[in-house]
Amino acid sequence: MAMVFDERLSKQLEANYRKRDFQRRRRLVGEALGLRKGETVLDVGCGPGFYLEELAPAVEPGGQLAGIDSSDQMVELARRAAPGSPT
């Protein structure tokens, strides 16, 4: 069963993702992945798309990013965060 995010909850989650601790975690994950130009990234459970947005410089040019999420609301937020990524 997919979690349902209304607009208020989606915005609250997005605000949390902007906090310093969340940013640090994303940086650590990005470093651990060791991505290179031209690679492909699939973010399963992409939420509001912060990983997609932050990993893009590591794989571009020539790389691809895609995100999927069970929540339509999260996919919409991800589309806004990373326009041009096939979420």
RODREN-883210 format. One record per atom (N, C-alpha, C): residue in three letters; atom name; x, y, z. Coordinates in nm, 4 decimals, decimal comma, always signed. Layout:
<nodes>
@aa->ala | at->CA | u->X | v->Y | w->Z
...
</nodes>
This chain:
<nodes>
@aa->met | at->N | u->+0,0842 | v->-0,1170 | w->+0,0000
@aa->met | at->CA | u->+0,0000 | v->+0,0000 | w->+0,0000
@aa->met | at->C | u->+0,0894 | v->+0,1242 | w->+0,0000
@aa->ala | at->N | u->+0,0660 | v->+0,2114 | w->-0,0966
@aa->ala | at->CA | u->+0,1457 | v->+0,3327 | w->-0,1107
@aa->ala | at->C | u->+0,1020 | v->+0,4366 | w->-0,0077
@aa->met | at->N | u->+0,2003 | v->+0,5081 | w->+0,0416
@aa->met | at->CA | u->+0,1720 | v->+0,6183 | w->+0,1320
@aa->met | at->C | u->+0,1129 | v->+0,7335 | w->+0,0518
@aa->val | at->N | u->+0,0156 | v->+0,8017 | w->+0,1069
@aa->val | at->CA | u->-0,0469 | v->+0,9136 | w->+0,0383
@aa->val | at->C | u->+0,0036 | v->+1,0437 | w->+0,1001
@aa->phe | at->N | u->+0,0570 | v->+1,1290 | w->+0,0157
@aa->phe | at->CA | u->+0,1092 | v->+1,2577 | w->+0,0603
@aa->phe | at->C | u->+0,0180 | v->+1,3670 | w->+0,0084
@aa->asp | at->N | u->-0,0495 | v->+1,4367 | w->+0,0988
@aa->asp | at->CA | u->-0,1255 | v->+1,5527 | w->+0,0547
@aa->asp | at->C | u->-0,0267 | v->+1,6679 | w->+0,0371
@aa->glu | at->N | u->-0,0761 | v->+1,7798 | w->-0,0122
@aa->glu | at->CA | u->+0,0116 | v->+1,8937 | w->-0,0407
@aa->glu | at->C | u->+0,0872 | v->+1,9403 | w->+0,0834
@aa->arg | at->N | u->+0,0197 | v->+1,9465 | w->+0,1986
@aa->arg | at->CA | u->+0,0829 | v->+1,9921 | w->+0,3217
@aa->arg | at->C | u->+0,1955 | v->+1,8982 | w->+0,3640
@aa->leu | at->N | u->+0,1689 | v->+1,7688 | w->+0,3646
@aa->leu | at->CA | u->+0,2694 | v->+1,6710 | w->+0,4051
@aa->leu | at->C | u->+0,3857 | v->+1,6680 | w->+0,3062
@aa->ser | at->N | u->+0,3554 | v->+1,6801 | w->+0,1783
@aa->ser | at->CA | u->+0,4606 | v->+1,6822 | w->+0,0772
@aa->ser | at->C | u->+0,5537 | v->+1,8008 | w->+0,0976
@aa->lys | at->N | u->+0,4975 | v->+1,9174 | w->+0,1238
@aa->lys | at->CA | u->+0,5786 | v->+2,0367 | w->+0,1461
@aa->lys | at->C | u->+0,6608 | v->+2,0250 | w->+0,2741
@aa->gln | at->N | u->+0,6027 | v->+1,9634 | w->+0,3776
@aa->gln | at->CA | u->+0,6749 | v->+1,9444 | w->+0,5034
@aa->gln | at->C | u->+0,7945 | v->+1,8505 | w->+0,4825
@aa->leu | at->N | u->+0,7738 | v->+1,7441 | w->+0,4085
@aa->leu | at->CA | u->+0,8828 | v->+1,6512 | w->+0,3795
@aa->leu | at->C | u->+0,9905 | v->+1,7207 | w->+0,2974
@aa->glu | at->N | u->+0,9479 | v->+1,7988 | w->+0,2003
@aa->glu | at->CA | u->+1,0443 | v->+1,8722 | w->+0,1188
@aa->glu | at->C | u->+1,1275 | v->+1,9672 | w->+0,2056
@aa->ala | at->N | u->+1,0638 | v->+2,0339 | w->+0,3010
@aa->ala | at->CA | u->+1,1357 | v->+2,1230 | w->+0,3922
@aa->ala | at->C | u->+1,2375 | v->+2,0453 | w->+0,4762
@aa->asn | at->N | u->+1,2008 | v->+1,9267 | w->+0,5203
@aa->asn | at->CA | u->+1,2941 | v->+1,8440 | w->+0,5970
@aa->asn | at->C | u->+1,4158 | v->+1,8062 | w->+0,5131
@aa->tyr | at->N | u->+1,3936 | v->+1,7736 | w->+0,3858
@aa->tyr | at->CA | u->+1,5036 | v->+1,7353 | w->+0,2979
@aa->tyr | at->C | u->+1,6036 | v->+1,8487 | w->+0,2788
@aa->arg | at->N | u->+1,5622 | v->+1,9712 | w->+0,3038
@aa->arg | at->CA | u->+1,6521 | v->+2,0864 | w->+0,2903
@aa->arg | at->C | u->+1,7369 | v->+2,1113 | w->+0,4152
@aa->lys | at->N | u->+1,7099 | v->+2,0413 | w->+0,5231
@aa->lys | at->CA | u->+1,7852 | v->+2,0605 | w->+0,6474
@aa->lys | at->C | u->+1,9280 | v->+2,0088 | w->+0,6335
@aa->arg | at->N | u->+2,0156 | v->+2,0654 | w->+0,7144
@aa->arg | at->CA | u->+2,1586 | v->+2,0360 | w->+0,7073
@aa->arg | at->C | u->+2,1894 | v->+1,8860 | w->+0,7193
@aa->asp | at->N | u->+2,1239 | v->+1,8160 | w->+0,8116
@aa->asp | at->CA | u->+2,1522 | v->+1,6742 | w->+0,8295
@aa->asp | at->C | u->+2,1166 | v->+1,5941 | w->+0,7042
@aa->phe | at->N | u->+2,0056 | v->+1,6283 | w->+0,6420
@aa->phe | at->CA | u->+1,9661 | v->+1,5597 | w->+0,5187
@aa->phe | at->C | u->+2,0658 | v->+1,5908 | w->+0,4075
@aa->gln | at->N | u->+2,1108 | v->+1,7152 | w->+0,4005
@aa->gln | at->CA | u->+2,2105 | v->+1,7526 | w->+0,3003
@aa->gln | at->C | u->+2,3398 | v->+1,6744 | w->+0,3200
@aa->arg | at->N | u->+2,3810 | v->+1,6603 | w->+0,4441
@aa->arg | at->CA | u->+2,5024 | v->+1,5841 | w->+0,4760
@aa->arg | at->C | u->+2,4889 | v->+1,4393 | w->+0,4328
@aa->arg | at->N | u->+2,3741 | v->+1,3803 | w->+0,4605
@aa->arg | at->CA | u->+2,3513 | v->+1,2410 | w->+0,4212
@aa->arg | at->C | u->+2,3580 | v->+1,2249 | w->+0,2692
@aa->arg | at->N | u->+2,2977 | v->+1,3189 | w->+0,1971
@aa->arg | at->CA | u->+2,3020 | v->+1,3099 | w->+0,0516
@aa->arg | at->C | u->+2,4447 | v->+1,3242 | w->+0,0003
@aa->arg | at->N | u->+2,5215 | v->+1,4133 | w->+0,0619
@aa->arg | at->CA | u->+2,6612 | v->+1,4301 | w->+0,0211
@aa->arg | at->C | u->+2,7392 | v->+1,3016 | w->+0,0436
@aa->leu | at->N | u->+2,7190 | v->+1,2379 | w->+0,1592
@aa->leu | at->CA | u->+2,7886 | v->+1,1123 | w->+0,1901
@aa->leu | at->C | u->+2,7509 | v->+1,0019 | w->+0,0916
@aa->val | at->N | u->+2,6244 | v->+0,9937 | w->+0,0583
@aa->val | at->CA | u->+2,5806 | v->+0,8934 | w->-0,0396
@aa->val | at->C | u->+2,6444 | v->+0,9226 | w->-0,1746
@aa->gly | at->N | u->+2,6428 | v->+1,0484 | w->-0,2157
@aa->gly | at->CA | u->+2,7046 | v->+1,0851 | w->-0,3434
@aa->gly | at->C | u->+2,8512 | v->+1,0485 | w->-0,3483
@aa->glu | at->N | u->+2,9229 | v->+1,0743 | w->-0,2394
@aa->glu | at->CA | u->+3,0651 | v->+1,0388 | w->-0,2330
@aa->glu | at->C | u->+3,0838 | v->+0,8876 | w->-0,2384
@aa->ala | at->N | u->+2,9998 | v->+0,8135 | w->-0,1672
@aa->ala | at->CA | u->+3,0115 | v->+0,6675 | w->-0,1637
@aa->ala | at->C | u->+2,9836 | v->+0,6052 | w->-0,3002
@aa->leu | at->N | u->+2,8945 | v->+0,6661 | w->-0,3770
@aa->leu | at->CA | u->+2,8632 | v->+0,6121 | w->-0,5090
@aa->leu | at->C | u->+2,9793 | v->+0,6267 | w->-0,6059
@aa->gly | at->N | u->+3,0577 | v->+0,7314 | w->-0,5900
@aa->gly | at->CA | u->+3,1727 | v->+0,7522 | w->-0,6786
@aa->gly | at->C | u->+3,1335 | v->+0,7612 | w->-0,8248
@aa->leu | at->N | u->+3,0272 | v->+0,8316 | w->-0,8539
@aa->leu | at->CA | u->+2,9767 | v->+0,8418 | w->-0,9905
@aa->leu | at->C | u->+3,0751 | v->+0,9131 | w->-1,0818
@aa->arg | at->N | u->+3,0680 | v->+0,8747 | w->-1,2109
@aa->arg | at->CA | u->+3,1525 | v->+0,9380 | w->-1,3124
@aa->arg | at->C | u->+3,0650 | v->+0,9867 | w->-1,4265
@aa->lys | at->N | u->+3,1206 | v->+1,0768 | w->-1,5051
@aa->lys | at->CA | u->+3,0511 | v->+1,1304 | w->-1,6222
@aa->lys | at->C | u->+3,0030 | v->+1,0157 | w->-1,7103
@aa->gly | at->N | u->+2,8819 | v->+1,0287 | w->-1,7601
@aa->gly | at->CA | u->+2,8274 | v->+0,9303 | w->-1,8523
@aa->gly | at->C | u->+2,7535 | v->+0,8143 | w->-1,7882
@aa->glu | at->N | u->+2,7562 | v->+0,8036 | w->-1,6566
@aa->glu | at->CA | u->+2,6882 | v->+0,6931 | w->-1,5897
@aa->glu | at->C | u->+2,5386 | v->+0,7197 | w->-1,5787
@aa->thr | at->N | u->+2,4647 | v->+0,6142 | w->-1,5461
@aa->thr | at->CA | u->+2,3200 | v->+0,6213 | w->-1,5310
@aa->thr | at->C | u->+2,2829 | v->+0,5975 | w->-1,3855
@aa->val | at->N | u->+2,1878 | v->+0,6774 | w->-1,3358
@aa->val | at->CA | u->+2,1408 | v->+0,6661 | w->-1,1976
@aa->val | at->C | u->+1,9905 | v->+0,6456 | w->-1,1983
@aa->leu | at->N | u->+1,9438 | v->+0,5458 | w->-1,1238
@aa->leu | at->CA | u->+1,8015 | v->+0,5255 | w->-1,1002
@aa->leu | at->C | u->+1,7787 | v->+0,5407 | w->-0,9508
@aa->asp | at->N | u->+1,7002 | v->+0,6397 | w->-0,9134
@aa->asp | at->CA | u->+1,6686 | v->+0,6666 | w->-0,7731
@aa->asp | at->C | u->+1,5308 | v->+0,6078 | w->-0,7441
@aa->val | at->N | u->+1,5290 | v->+0,4934 | w->-0,6757
@aa->val | at->CA | u->+1,4034 | v->+0,4261 | w->-0,6411
@aa->val | at->C | u->+1,3537 | v->+0,4841 | w->-0,5091
@aa->gly | at->N | u->+1,2317 | v->+0,5342 | w->-0,5107
@aa->gly | at->CA | u->+1,1791 | v->+0,6049 | w->-0,3942
@aa->gly | at->C | u->+1,2385 | v->+0,7446 | w->-0,3895
@aa->cys | at->N | u->+1,2363 | v->+0,8122 | w->-0,5034
@aa->cys | at->CA | u->+1,3078 | v->+0,9400 | w->-0,5191
@aa->cys | at->C | u->+1,2544 | v->+1,0542 | w->-0,4342
@aa->gly | at->N | u->+1,1353 | v->+1,0376 | w->-0,3753
@aa->gly | at->CA | u->+1,0817 | v->+1,1466 | w->-0,2947
@aa->gly | at->C | u->+1,0777 | v->+1,2748 | w->-0,3743
@aa->pro | at->N | u->+1,1166 | v->+1,3873 | w->-0,3134
@aa->pro | at->CA | u->+1,1086 | v->+1,5147 | w->-0,3838
@aa->pro | at->C | u->+1,2236 | v->+1,5416 | w->-0,4810
@aa->gly | at->N | u->+1,3092 | v->+1,4444 | w->-0,5060
@aa->gly | at->CA | u->+1,4088 | v->+1,4559 | w->-0,6112
@aa->gly | at->C | u->+1,5407 | v->+1,5208 | w->-0,5764
@aa->phe | at->N | u->+1,5699 | v->+1,5357 | w->-0,4492
@aa->phe | at->CA | u->+1,6938 | v->+1,6022 | w->-0,4117
@aa->phe | at->C | u->+1,8183 | v->+1,5254 | w->-0,4571
@aa->tyr | at->N | u->+1,8160 | v->+1,3929 | w->-0,4475
@aa->tyr | at->CA | u->+1,9315 | v->+1,3160 | w->-0,4947
@aa->tyr | at->C | u->+1,9512 | v->+1,3361 | w->-0,6444
@aa->leu | at->N | u->+1,8426 | v->+1,3322 | w->-0,7199
@aa->leu | at->CA | u->+1,8536 | v->+1,3525 | w->-0,8645
@aa->leu | at->C | u->+1,9181 | v->+1,4864 | w->-0,8963
@aa->glu | at->N | u->+1,8726 | v->+1,5887 | w->-0,8297
@aa->glu | at->CA | u->+1,9236 | v->+1,7234 | w->-0,8526
@aa->glu | at->C | u->+2,0720 | v->+1,7332 | w->-0,8167
@aa->glu | at->N | u->+2,1103 | v->+1,6734 | w->-0,7043
@aa->glu | at->CA | u->+2,2473 | v->+1,6868 | w->-0,6563
@aa->glu | at->C | u->+2,3457 | v->+1,5928 | w->-0,7249
@aa->leu | at->N | u->+2,2981 | v->+1,4809 | w->-0,7784
@aa->leu | at->CA | u->+2,3878 | v->+1,3873 | w->-0,8460
@aa->leu | at->C | u->+2,4084 | v->+1,4215 | w->-0,9934
@aa->ala | at->N | u->+2,3230 | v->+1,5050 | w->-1,0484
@aa->ala | at->CA | u->+2,3309 | v->+1,5388 | w->-1,1905
@aa->ala | at->C | u->+2,4701 | v->+1,5866 | w->-1,2328
@aa->pro | at->N | u->+2,5325 | v->+1,6789 | w->-1,1606
@aa->pro | at->CA | u->+2,6649 | v->+1,7251 | w->-1,2048
@aa->pro | at->C | u->+2,7699 | v->+1,6131 | w->-1,2101
@aa->ala | at->N | u->+2,7536 | v->+1,5093 | w->-1,1312
@aa->ala | at->CA | u->+2,8519 | v->+1,4002 | w->-1,1293
@aa->ala | at->C | u->+2,8449 | v->+1,3141 | w->-1,2547
@aa->val | at->N | u->+2,7293 | v->+1,3030 | w->-1,3179
@aa->val | at->CA | u->+2,7137 | v->+1,2128 | w->-1,4328
@aa->val | at->C | u->+2,7014 | v->+1,2865 | w->-1,5653
@aa->glu | at->N | u->+2,6774 | v->+1,4161 | w->-1,5611
@aa->glu | at->CA | u->+2,6638 | v->+1,4919 | w->-1,6850
@aa->glu | at->C | u->+2,7980 | v->+1,5524 | w->-1,7232
@aa->pro | at->N | u->+2,8262 | v->+1,5668 | w->-1,8498
@aa->pro | at->CA | u->+2,7411 | v->+1,5359 | w->-1,9636
@aa->pro | at->C | u->+2,7427 | v->+1,3876 | w->-1,9978
@aa->gly | at->N | u->+2,6422 | v->+1,3481 | w->-2,0689
@aa->gly | at->CA | u->+2,6346 | v->+1,2117 | w->-2,1186
@aa->gly | at->C | u->+2,5673 | v->+1,1131 | w->-2,0270
@aa->gly | at->N | u->+2,5490 | v->+1,1475 | w->-1,8997
@aa->gly | at->CA | u->+2,4838 | v->+1,0569 | w->-1,8067
@aa->gly | at->C | u->+2,3334 | v->+1,0735 | w->-1,8074
@aa->gln | at->N | u->+2,2674 | v->+0,9830 | w->-1,7396
@aa->gln | at->CA | u->+2,1227 | v->+0,9885 | w->-1,7305
@aa->gln | at->C | u->+2,0793 | v->+0,9700 | w->-1,5867
@aa->leu | at->N | u->+1,9733 | v->+1,0396 | w->-1,5502
@aa->leu | at->CA | u->+1,9141 | v->+1,0275 | w->-1,4179
@aa->leu | at->C | u->+1,7661 | v->+0,9988 | w->-1,4337
@aa->ala | at->N | u->+1,7153 | v->+0,9084 | w->-1,3513
@aa->ala | at->CA | u->+1,5720 | v->+0,8792 | w->-1,3499
@aa->ala | at->C | u->+1,5309 | v->+0,8507 | w->-1,2068
@aa->gly | at->N | u->+1,4103 | v->+0,8911 | w->-1,1737
@aa->gly | at->CA | u->+1,3583 | v->+0,8658 | w->-1,0408
@aa->gly | at->C | u->+1,2179 | v->+0,8099 | w->-1,0479
@aa->ile | at->N | u->+1,1881 | v->+0,7177 | w->-0,9562
@aa->ile | at->CA | u->+1,0528 | v->+0,6638 | w->-0,9453
@aa->ile | at->C | u->+1,0107 | v->+0,6702 | w->-0,7990
@aa->asp | at->N | u->+0,8818 | v->+0,6844 | w->-0,7788
@aa->asp | at->CA | u->+0,8283 | v->+0,6888 | w->-0,6431
@aa->asp | at->C | u->+0,6835 | v->+0,6426 | w->-0,6497
@aa->ser | at->N | u->+0,6371 | v->+0,5796 | w->-0,5440
@aa->ser | at->CA | u->+0,4988 | v->+0,5316 | w->-0,5407
@aa->ser | at->C | u->+0,3995 | v->+0,6442 | w->-0,5173
@aa->ser | at->N | u->+0,4481 | v->+0,7616 | w->-0,4799
@aa->ser | at->CA | u->+0,3624 | v->+0,8761 | w->-0,4515
@aa->ser | at->C | u->+0,3641 | v->+0,9735 | w->-0,5690
@aa->asp | at->N | u->+0,2486 | v->+0,9971 | w->-0,6284
@aa->asp | at->CA | u->+0,2379 | v->+1,0949 | w->-0,7368
@aa->asp | at->C | u->+0,2819 | v->+1,2332 | w->-0,6916
@aa->gln | at->N | u->+0,2520 | v->+1,2672 | w->-0,5668
@aa->gln | at->CA | u->+0,2903 | v->+1,3983 | w->-0,5154
@aa->gln | at->C | u->+0,4423 | v->+1,4135 | w->-0,5094
@aa->met | at->N | u->+0,5114 | v->+1,3070 | w->-0,4675
@aa->met | at->CA | u->+0,6575 | v->+1,3127 | w->-0,4613
@aa->met | at->C | u->+0,7168 | v->+1,3210 | w->-0,6020
@aa->val | at->N | u->+0,6593 | v->+1,2478 | w->-0,6950
@aa->val | at->CA | u->+0,7078 | v->+1,2538 | w->-0,8334
@aa->val | at->C | u->+0,6928 | v->+1,3950 | w->-0,8877
@aa->glu | at->N | u->+0,5823 | v->+1,4602 | w->-0,8570
@aa->glu | at->CA | u->+0,5621 | v->+1,5980 | w->-0,9029
@aa->glu | at->C | u->+0,6665 | v->+1,6916 | w->-0,8427
@aa->leu | at->N | u->+0,6965 | v->+1,6760 | w->-0,7143
@aa->leu | at->CA | u->+0,8018 | v->+1,7576 | w->-0,6525
@aa->leu | at->C | u->+0,9370 | v->+1,7286 | w->-0,7175
@aa->ala | at->N | u->+0,9639 | v->+1,6028 | w->-0,7474
@aa->ala | at->CA | u->+1,0906 | v->+1,5663 | w->-0,8120
@aa->ala | at->C | u->+1,1000 | v->+1,6268 | w->-0,9510
@aa->arg | at->N | u->+0,9899 | v->+1,6284 | w->-1,0222
@aa->arg | at->CA | u->+0,9910 | v->+1,6906 | w->-1,1560
@aa->arg | at->C | u->+1,0281 | v->+1,8380 | w->-1,1459
@aa->arg | at->N | u->+0,9781 | v->+1,9040 | w->-1,0445
@aa->arg | at->CA | u->+1,0106 | v->+2,0465 | w->-1,0267
@aa->arg | at->C | u->+1,1570 | v->+2,0645 | w->-0,9874
@aa->ala | at->N | u->+1,2114 | v->+1,9713 | w->-0,9084
@aa->ala | at->CA | u->+1,3503 | v->+1,9819 | w->-0,8622
@aa->ala | at->C | u->+1,4494 | v->+1,9502 | w->-0,9731
@aa->ala | at->N | u->+1,4137 | v->+1,8578 | w->-1,0598
@aa->ala | at->CA | u->+1,5051 | v->+1,8138 | w->-1,1652
@aa->ala | at->C | u->+1,4332 | v->+1,8104 | w->-1,2990
@aa->pro | at->N | u->+1,3934 | v->+1,9273 | w->-1,3513
@aa->pro | at->CA | u->+1,3243 | v->+1,9268 | w->-1,4789
@aa->pro | at->C | u->+1,4148 | v->+1,8682 | w->-1,5873
@aa->gly | at->N | u->+1,3617 | v->+1,7863 | w->-1,6701
@aa->gly | at->CA | u->+1,4438 | v->+1,7226 | w->-1,7730
@aa->gly | at->C | u->+1,4836 | v->+1,5810 | w->-1,7352
@aa->ser | at->N | u->+1,4744 | v->+1,5452 | w->-1,6073
@aa->ser | at->CA | u->+1,4983 | v->+1,4068 | w->-1,5667
@aa->ser | at->C | u->+1,3694 | v->+1,3281 | w->-1,5866
@aa->pro | at->N | u->+1,3791 | v->+1,2058 | w->-1,6368
@aa->pro | at->CA | u->+1,2574 | v->+1,1278 | w->-1,6617
@aa->pro | at->C | u->+1,2028 | v->+1,0639 | w->-1,5355
@aa->thr | at->N | u->+1,1412 | v->+1,1432 | w->-1,4480
@aa->thr | at->CA | u->+1,0796 | v->+1,0891 | w->-1,3269
@aa->thr | at->C | u->+0,9447 | v->+1,0315 | w->-1,3600
</nodes>
